[in-house]
Amino acid sequence: MANRCLLIVDDAKENTDLYRLMLKDDLPDLEIRCFNVFSAAEDFILAEHDRIAVALFDYILDDGRLGYELVERLKALGSSASIILISGTLDAIPEEKKAMFDILLVKPVGSAELLQSIKERVKMTV
């Protein structure tokens, strides 16, 4: 499992830095990969989709792009990754888009809640 990774995509660098800090010590078997730019995350997904165990996406990314666009790309490649949405609010997200995610979390997310969500999903993808 050491070659599996946790993908974190959020356009705010301070968020990805915080998530990495919150999780790194408790997930030693997962490489944590963070991206703040949609195109860089998309490139990683294309190259490494088979390594992604769990992916965390913010809903609204840079340049108005949306996290579910990356989810669609990941699923189209046949990935079995569990998908977690982390967003400031869930109110404006259409129900059909919410259904694309395995877990929906609202910011701010506490470290215990985030870690538990990831650990549950990692067990399901082993």
Buried (B, 14 or more C-beta within 10 A) or exposed (E): EEEBBBBBBBBEEEBBBBBBEBBEEEBEEBBBBBBBBBEEBBEBBEEBBEBBBBBBBBBBBBEEBBBBBBBEBBBEEEBEBBBBBBBEEBEEBEEEBBEBBBBBBEEEBEEEEBBEBBBBBBEEBE
